[in-house]
Amino acid sequence: MSREEVRYLGFKVLRCLGNKKRKLYAKRYPLLNMAKIVIDKEKCKGCLLCVSFCPKNLIIKSKKINKNGINYVEFLDENNSCLGCAMCAVICPDCCITVYK
């Protein structure tokens, strides 16, 4: 069996080339320059536009409330999978999201 290594979107993909079967194994490859966002919880009015526009569904409605008594949104990215597309920051009417790449 021979192996071929390919990088695709931050993943190290190993193709095991056999006689009859072809298997793909994807292993998360650590990336140093991943994007992240910061949400100003006190400015957020809980409209949830950012939740519906996030392509990776990394923004969720929080169960906590801010000083205005509104459930704000939270950014949960445990696997560093944020693309940094800034769709959430563009659609936010209160400009409470900052994107860092």
N, C-alpha and C positions, 0 to 999 in steps of 0.2 A: 504494500500500500504506500502510495506517495501522498504527501501533504502539500497544500498550497495555502499560503497565508495572505489574506486580503484585509485591508482596512476600509471600513464603511461606516460613516457617521459616528465615529468615536467607539466603534466596536472592533475588536479583533476577531475576524471570522476565519476559522480553520475549515478547509474543505478536505475531507478524507476521500480520496479517490480510489474506489475499489473496483473490482471486476464488474459487479452487477448493481451495487448500491452506491448512492452518493449521499453522504450525511453532512449536514451543516451544524456546526457548533459555534455559538456566539458567546463570547466572554466579554464582560464589561471591561473596557480598557480605560484606565484612569486618565482623565483629561484635566489639565491644569487651568485652562481658561474657560471655565463654564460660566454661563450667565446666571444672574440672580436678580430678584426684584425686592424692593423695600416698599411696604405699604404704610402710609401714615394713618394709623388707626383712628386718630381723633378727627381727621378730616373726612373719613369715609362715611358715606350716608347709606351704604348697604343696598345700592341699586342692582348689584349683581351683574352688571354688564360685562365686567372683566371675567367673571366666571364663565359666561357663555362664549366668550371670544378666545379663551386660552386653548390653543390646539392640543396641549398635553394634559389639560384638566388638572393643573397644579394649584389653582386658586379655588378655595372653598369658603363657604359661609361659616363664620365662627359661631360658636354657642355663647361666647362672651359678648359683653356689650361695652361700648365706649362711654365717654362722659355725657353724650347726648341721649343715651338709652337706646342706641341702635346696634344691631348685630353687624359688625364689620366683617371684612373678608380677610383670610389668612393665606399665606403662601407656604405650601408644603412641598418641598423638593428634597426628599431624602436621598434620591439616587442621582442627583445632579443632572436632571434631564431637561432643564429649562433651555429652550432654544435661543432666548434673547431676542425674539421677534418684535417685542414691544407692542404687540396688539393690545395688551391690557392697558398700557399707559396711554395709547392713542385714544382708546374708546372711553377712558375714565373721564366723566364730566367735571369732576372736582380736582383733577390733577394731583391725586394723592398716591400715585404709583411712580416709582423711579426704577429704571432698568439699568443694571450694571453688567457690562460685558467683559 
